[in-house]
Amino acid sequence: MTEIELIQKIKTELAKSLAKRQHGFRTMQVGTVDQNGLPQVRSVVFRDYNFERGELVFHTDNRSGKVSQMFHNSNLALHMWDERSKLQLRWSGIATLHQEGEMFESHWKKSTPGSLKVYLAESAPGTKSEVASHNLPNRVLKKKELTKDEVEPGKANFCVVQVAAHSLEILHLGKAGHLRALLTQVDSQWSLSWIEP
Ligand SMILES: Cc1cc2nc3c(=O)[nH]c(=O)nc-3n(C[C@H](O)[C@H](O)[C@H](O)COP(=O)(O)O)c2cc1C
């Protein structure tokens, strides 16, 4: 595979993953560094990207542990794996938290009530509970579908995380042999170097 073919393959798969729920890239793993300097990792839904600029976006709750970790240390690692295309992507970057403003508003606007209802959680995610809890008001649990107006109170807890990636390590698994490359952002453009798998 040539450099051009590899980049094209990544672009194609990233585009597919936003359209297809089942795509491997759709759920990515986000690594943060906590207040004790320890690594923390969890899954989030991949929401948007700009490949040329190395930007990726996910949504989260303002009150979550990862948000305080990113306030403390904005270095992030993102991991994606797609079984069908045999691609692993390892992004490293810096997080910017949007709790208001243009990007925040446009993501709130284009998200469905189904994906936004989690922001109606009454207690901060991760709070200790005496009982098994879904952390959602009863009126929300009882309803199958909510309207955008009904999820609006959750907007105060919504956070858009924009990641500016400075490097992307690619691993492509192949029967005939694997292929590994490192992309780094140089003057706002990706520059590729091959590395041994
Ligand atoms: C498939 C899947 C998708 C998830 N998507 C998100 C997401 O988009 N945003 C989010 O904050 N948490 C998401 N979660 C929950 C997180 O993995 C995590 O449990 C939660 O955000 C609390 O993490 P924290 O305490 O490290 O902040 C998802 C979990 C799974 C299993």
The ligand as an SDF file (V2000), in Angstrom:
LIG
                    3D

 31 33  0  0  0  0  0  0  0  0999 V2000
  -20.3080    2.0490   23.8330 C   0  0  0  0  0  0  0  0  0  0  0  0
  -20.1460    3.1580   24.8510 C   0  0  0  0  0  0  0  0  0  0  0  0
  -20.2790    4.4740   24.4350 C   0  0  0  0  0  0  0  0  0  0  0  0
  -20.1260    5.5150   25.3500 C   0  0  0  0  0  0  0  0  0  0  0  0
  -20.1940    6.8050   24.9190 N   0  0  0  0  0  0  0  0  0  0  0  0
  -19.9550    7.8210   25.7750 C   0  0  0  0  0  0  0  0  0  0  0  0
  -19.8700    9.1670   25.3010 C   0  0  0  0  0  0  0  0  0  0  0  0
  -20.0400    9.4620   24.1130 O   0  0  0  0  0  0  0  0  0  0  0  0
  -19.5820   10.1280   26.2120 N   0  0  0  0  0  0  0  0  0  0  0  0
  -19.3690    9.8450   27.5270 C   0  0  0  0  0  0  0  0  0  0  0  0
  -19.0990   10.7700   28.2970 O   0  0  0  0  0  0  0  0  0  0  0  0
  -19.4330    8.5930   28.0070 N   0  0  0  0  0  0  0  0  0  0  0  0
  -19.7110    7.5680   27.1600 C   0  0  0  0  0  0  0  0  0  0  0  0
  -19.7380    6.2660   27.6210 N   0  0  0  0  0  0  0  0  0  0  0  0
  -19.5440    6.0220   29.0590 C   0  0  0  0  0  0  0  0  0  0  0  0
  -18.0370    6.1150   29.4010 C   0  0  0  0  0  0  0  0  0  0  0  0
  -17.3620    4.9910   28.8910 O   0  0  0  0  0  0  0  0  0  0  0  0
  -17.7890    6.2440   30.9100 C   0  0  0  0  0  0  0  0  0  0  0  0
  -18.3090    5.1260   31.5870 O   0  0  0  0  0  0  0  0  0  0  0  0
  -18.4040    7.5020   31.4980 C   0  0  0  0  0  0  0  0  0  0  0  0
  -18.3340    8.5870   30.5920 O   0  0  0  0  0  0  0  0  0  0  0  0
  -17.7070    7.8920   32.7990 C   0  0  0  0  0  0  0  0  0  0  0  0
  -16.3330    8.0730   32.5550 O   0  0  0  0  0  0  0  0  0  0  0  0
  -15.3990    8.9950   33.4900 P   0  0  0  0  0  0  0  0  0  0  0  0
  -15.8260    8.7270   34.8950 O   0  0  0  0  0  0  0  0  0  0  0  0
  -14.0360    8.5160   33.1940 O   0  0  0  0  0  0  0  0  0  0  0  0
  -15.6250   10.4130   33.1080 O   0  0  0  0  0  0  0  0  0  0  0  0
  -19.8810    5.2220   26.7170 C   0  0  0  0  0  0  0  0  0  0  0  0
  -19.7360    3.8860   27.1160 C   0  0  0  0  0  0  0  0  0  0  0  0
  -19.8710    2.8790   26.2020 C   0  0  0  0  0  0  0  0  0  0  0  0
  -19.7120    1.4580   26.6870 C   0  0  0  0  0  0  0  0  0  0  0  0
  1  2  1  0
  2  3  1  0
  2 30  2  0
  3  4  2  0
  4  5  1  0
  4 28  1  0
  5  6  2  0
  6  7  1  0
  6 13  1  0
  7  8  2  0
  7  9  1  0
  9 10  1  0
 10 11  2  0
 10 12  1  0
 12 13  2  0
 13 14  1  0
 14 15  1  0
 14 28  1  0
 15 16  1  0
 16 17  1  0
 16 18  1  0
 18 19  1  0
 18 20  1  0
 20 21  1  0
 20 22  1  0
 22 23  1  0
 23 24  1  0
 24 25  2  0
 24 26  1  0
 24 27  1  0
 28 29  2  0
 29 30  1  0
 30 31  1  0
M  END
$$$$
